[in-house]
Amino acid sequence: MILGKSPISSPKDLGKTLFVDDFMRCAISRLHFLAPAGAALLLGICACALVGSGESLTKAKGYQVTAPQAWKAEDAHDSDHSYRTASGAVVTLTSSCNRHSDASLDWLTRHLLLGARQVKIEKQEPSRLAGGDSLRSRARASLDGTPFHLDLLVLKRAGCVFDFTLLSPKAITADDESQFTAFIRSFRGKD
């Protein structure tokens, strides 16, 4: 499946709904993770949390995750958590509360992919996680002819949205996929 038009379809629309200062701070904070094309993709991933009503981003509190020992923690900047896997892939977990809680999981996933080109969703699986609805998506995308592989999970729980993202400039390894799955399953929300 190839993603169609997003609700933000032009720079004019983007300017109406996105705080440019926050967006640029997010984008700049992610540039060191990957090559230039990967950084451009992360612009879109950061944009998901910034599109909204003009209120500042409220992060979830009281939840826990456990990262695999092989992952190296990195500066999370605007995300809640950020790691680099042994293969060099980047994993982030970003939460936002009281924004977009009525949006569909598909819509939220599409917003994680803002900025990517030639997006192909290879597989999507809805499920329940920690008492909330989630959608896991495996996708390929490219920018400037450079392919990227993504494993995403969007979780809606208790008025918050949690975006789990695994981004790799090469095919996602079996180890990275299994460790990412374990990371997702380690999520414990505040009851």
CORTA-V237062 format. One record per residue. N is the residue number from 1. RES is the residue in three letters. SS is DSSP state (@ for helix, = for strand, . for the rest). BURIAL is b if it has 24 or more other C-alpha atoms within 12 Angstrom, else e. D_LAST is the distance of its C-alpha to the last C-alpha in Angstrom with 1 decimal. Layout:
n->N res->RES ss->SS burial->BURIAL d_last->D_LAST
n->N res->RES ss->SS burial->BURIAL d_last->D_LAST
This chain:
n->1 res->MET ss->. burial->e d_last->36.2
n->2 res->ILE ss->= burial->e d_last->37.1
n->3 res->LEU ss->. burial->b d_last->34.9
n->4 res->GLY ss->. burial->e d_last->36.8
n->5 res->LYS ss->. burial->e d_last->36.8
n->6 res->SER ss->. burial->b d_last->33.7
n->7 res->PRO ss->. burial->e d_last->33.3
n->8 res->ILE ss->. burial->b d_last->34.6
n->9 res->SER ss->. burial->e d_last->38.0
n->10 res->SER ss->. burial->e d_last->40.2
n->11 res->PRO ss->@ burial->e d_last->40.3
n->12 res->LYS ss->@ burial->e d_last->40.9
n->13 res->ASP ss->@ burial->e d_last->37.6
n->14 res->LEU ss->@ burial->e d_last->35.8
n->15 res->GLY ss->@ burial->e d_last->37.2
n->16 res->LYS ss->@ burial->e d_last->35.9
n->17 res->THR ss->@ burial->b d_last->32.2
n->18 res->LEU ss->= burial->b d_last->31.8
n->19 res->PHE ss->. burial->b d_last->32.0
n->20 res->VAL ss->@ burial->e d_last->34.7
n->21 res->ASP ss->@ burial->e d_last->34.2
n->22 res->ASP ss->@ burial->b d_last->30.5
n->23 res->PHE ss->@ burial->b d_last->31.5
n->24 res->MET ss->@ burial->e d_last->34.4
n->25 res->ARG ss->@ burial->e d_last->32.4
n->26 res->CYS ss->@ burial->b d_last->29.9
n->27 res->ALA ss->@ burial->b d_last->32.8
n->28 res->ILE ss->@ burial->e d_last->34.9
n->29 res->SER ss->@ burial->b d_last->32.1
n->30 res->ARG ss->@ burial->b d_last->31.9
n->31 res->LEU ss->. burial->e d_last->35.6
n->32 res->HIS ss->. burial->e d_last->36.0
n->33 res->PHE ss->. burial->b d_last->33.9
n->34 res->LEU ss->. burial->b d_last->36.3
n->35 res->ALA ss->. burial->e d_last->39.8
n->36 res->PRO ss->@ burial->e d_last->40.6
n->37 res->ALA ss->@ burial->b d_last->39.7
n->38 res->GLY ss->@ burial->b d_last->36.3
n->39 res->ALA ss->@ burial->b d_last->35.7
n->40 res->ALA ss->@ burial->b d_last->36.7
n->41 res->LEU ss->@ burial->b d_last->34.1
n->42 res->LEU ss->@ burial->b d_last->31.4
n->43 res->LEU ss->@ burial->b d_last->32.6
n->44 res->GLY ss->@ burial->b d_last->31.2
n->45 res->ILE ss->@ burial->b d_last->27.9
n->46 res->CYS ss->@ burial->b d_last->27.5
n->47 res->ALA ss->@ burial->b d_last->28.6
n->48 res->CYS ss->@ burial->b d_last->25.6
n->49 res->ALA ss->@ burial->b d_last->23.4
n->50 res->LEU ss->@ burial->b d_last->26.3
n->51 res->VAL ss->= burial->b d_last->27.4
n->52 res->GLY ss->. burial->b d_last->26.2
n->53 res->SER ss->. burial->e d_last->27.0
n->54 res->GLY ss->. burial->e d_last->28.3
n->55 res->GLU ss->. burial->e d_last->25.2
n->56 res->SER ss->. burial->e d_last->24.2
n->57 res->LEU ss->. burial->b d_last->21.5
n->58 res->THR ss->. burial->b d_last->18.0
n->59 res->LYS ss->. burial->b d_last->16.0
n->60 res->ALA ss->. burial->b d_last->12.3
n->61 res->LYS ss->. burial->e d_last->11.0
n->62 res->GLY ss->. burial->e d_last->8.7
n->63 res->TYR ss->. burial->e d_last->9.0
n->64 res->GLN ss->= burial->e d_last->11.7
n->65 res->VAL ss->. burial->b d_last->14.6
n->66 res->THR ss->. burial->e d_last->17.8
n->67 res->ALA ss->. burial->b d_last->21.1
n->68 res->PRO ss->. burial->b d_last->24.1
n->69 res->GLN ss->. burial->e d_last->26.6
n->70 res->ALA ss->. burial->e d_last->29.3
n->71 res->TRP ss->. burial->b d_last->27.7
n->72 res->LYS ss->= burial->e d_last->28.8
n->73 res->ALA ss->= burial->e d_last->26.5
n->74 res->GLU ss->. burial->e d_last->28.1
n->75 res->ASP ss->. burial->e d_last->27.8
n->76 res->ALA ss->. burial->b d_last->24.8
n->77 res->HIS ss->. burial->b d_last->26.5
n->78 res->ASP ss->. burial->b d_last->24.5
n->79 res->SER ss->. burial->b d_last->22.1
n->80 res->ASP ss->. burial->b d_last->19.1
n->81 res->HIS ss->= burial->b d_last->20.7
n->82 res->SER ss->= burial->b d_last->24.2
n->83 res->TYR ss->= burial->b d_last->26.1
n->84 res->ARG ss->= burial->b d_last->29.5
n->85 res->THR ss->. burial->b d_last->30.0
n->86 res->ALA ss->. burial->e d_last->33.1
n->87 res->SER ss->. burial->b d_last->34.8
n->88 res->GLY ss->. burial->b d_last->34.3
n->89 res->ALA ss->. burial->b d_last->31.7
n->90 res->VAL ss->= burial->b d_last->29.1
n->91 res->VAL ss->= burial->b d_last->25.3
n->92 res->THR ss->= burial->b d_last->23.0
n->93 res->LEU ss->= burial->b d_last->19.4
n->94 res->THR ss->= burial->b d_last->19.1
n->95 res->SER ss->= burial->b d_last->16.2
n->96 res->SER ss->= burial->b d_last->17.0
n->97 res->CYS ss->= burial->b d_last->15.1
n->98 res->ASN ss->. burial->b d_last->16.7
n->99 res->ARG ss->. burial->b d_last->19.5
n->100 res->HIS ss->. burial->b d_last->20.6
n->101 res->SER ss->. burial->b d_last->17.4
n->102 res->ASP ss->. burial->e d_last->20.0
n->103 res->ALA ss->. burial->e d_last->22.1
n->104 res->SER ss->. burial->e d_last->22.7
n->105 res->LEU ss->@ burial->b d_last->21.6
n->106 res->ASP ss->@ burial->b d_last->25.3
n->107 res->TRP ss->@ burial->e d_last->26.0
n->108 res->LEU ss->@ burial->b d_last->23.3
n->109 res->THR ss->@ burial->b d_last->24.9
n->110 res->ARG ss->@ burial->b d_last->28.3
n->111 res->HIS ss->@ burial->b d_last->27.5
n->112 res->LEU ss->@ burial->b d_last->26.5
n->113 res->LEU ss->. burial->b d_last->30.1
n->114 res->LEU ss->. burial->b d_last->31.9
n->115 res->GLY ss->. burial->b d_last->35.0
n->116 res->ALA ss->. burial->b d_last->35.5
n->117 res->ARG ss->= burial->b d_last->38.6
n->118 res->GLN ss->= burial->b d_last->39.5
n->119 res->VAL ss->= burial->b d_last->35.9
n->120 res->LYS ss->= burial->b d_last->35.8
n->121 res->ILE ss->= burial->b d_last->32.7
n->122 res->GLU ss->= burial->e d_last->33.6
n->123 res->LYS ss->= burial->e d_last->30.6
n->124 res->GLN ss->= burial->e d_last->27.4
n->125 res->GLU ss->= burial->e d_last->24.8
n->126 res->PRO ss->= burial->e d_last->21.9
n->127 res->SER ss->= burial->e d_last->19.1
n->128 res->ARG ss->= burial->e d_last->15.4
n->129 res->LEU ss->= burial->b d_last->13.2
n->130 res->ALA ss->. burial->e d_last->9.5
n->131 res->GLY ss->. burial->e d_last->9.5
n->132 res->GLY ss->= burial->b d_last->11.5
n->133 res->ASP ss->= burial->b d_last->15.3
n->134 res->SER ss->= burial->b d_last->17.3
n->135 res->LEU ss->= burial->b d_last->21.0
n->136 res->ARG ss->= burial->b d_last->22.8
n->137 res->SER ss->= burial->b d_last->26.3
n->138 res->ARG ss->= burial->b d_last->29.1
n->139 res->ALA ss->= burial->b d_last->31.8
n->140 res->ARG ss->= burial->b d_last->35.0
n->141 res->ALA ss->= burial->b d_last->36.3
n->142 res->SER ss->= burial->b d_last->39.2
n->143 res->LEU ss->= burial->b d_last->40.5
n->144 res->ASP ss->. burial->e d_last->44.1
n->145 res->GLY ss->. burial->e d_last->44.8
n->146 res->THR ss->= burial->e d_last->42.3
n->147 res->PRO ss->= burial->b d_last->39.8
n->148 res->PHE ss->= burial->b d_last->36.1
n->149 res->HIS ss->= burial->b d_last->33.6
n->150 res->LEU ss->= burial->b d_last->30.0
n->151 res->ASP ss->= burial->b d_last->26.9
n->152 res->LEU ss->= burial->b d_last->24.1
n->153 res->LEU ss->= burial->b d_last->20.6
n->154 res->VAL ss->= burial->b d_last->19.0
n->155 res->LEU ss->= burial->b d_last->15.3
n->156 res->LYS ss->= burial->b d_last->14.0
n->157 res->ARG ss->= burial->b d_last->10.3
n->158 res->ALA ss->. burial->b d_last->8.7
n->159 res->GLY ss->. burial->b d_last->12.2
n->160 res->CYS ss->= burial->b d_last->12.8
n->161 res->VAL ss->= burial->b d_last->15.3
n->162 res->PHE ss->= burial->b d_last->15.5
n->163 res->ASP ss->= burial->b d_last->19.1
n->164 res->PHE ss->= burial->b d_last->20.0
n->165 res->THR ss->= burial->b d_last->23.8
n->166 res->LEU ss->= burial->b d_last->26.5
n->167 res->LEU ss->= burial->b d_last->29.9
n->168 res->SER ss->= burial->b d_last->33.2
n->169 res->PRO ss->. burial->b d_last->36.8
n->170 res->LYS ss->. burial->e d_last->37.8
n->171 res->ALA ss->. burial->e d_last->36.6
n->172 res->ILE ss->. burial->b d_last->33.2
n->173 res->THR ss->. burial->e d_last->33.9
n->174 res->ALA ss->@ burial->e d_last->32.6
n->175 res->ASP ss->@ burial->e d_last->31.2
n->176 res->ASP ss->@ burial->b d_last->29.3
n->177 res->GLU ss->@ burial->b d_last->28.0
n->178 res->SER ss->@ burial->e d_last->26.7
n->179 res->GLN ss->@ burial->b d_last->25.2
n->180 res->PHE ss->@ burial->b d_last->23.5
n->181 res->THR ss->@ burial->b d_last->22.1
n->182 res->ALA ss->@ burial->e d_last->20.9
n->183 res->PHE ss->@ burial->b d_last->19.3
n->184 res->ILE ss->@ burial->b d_last->17.5
n->185 res->ARG ss->@ burial->b d_last->16.3
n->186 res->SER ss->. burial->e d_last->15.1
n->187 res->PHE ss->. burial->b d_last->12.3
n->188 res->ARG ss->= burial->e d_last->8.9
n->189 res->GLY ss->. burial->b d_last->6.1
n->190 res->LYS ss->. burial->e d_last->3.8
n->191 res->ASP ss->. burial->e d_last->0.0
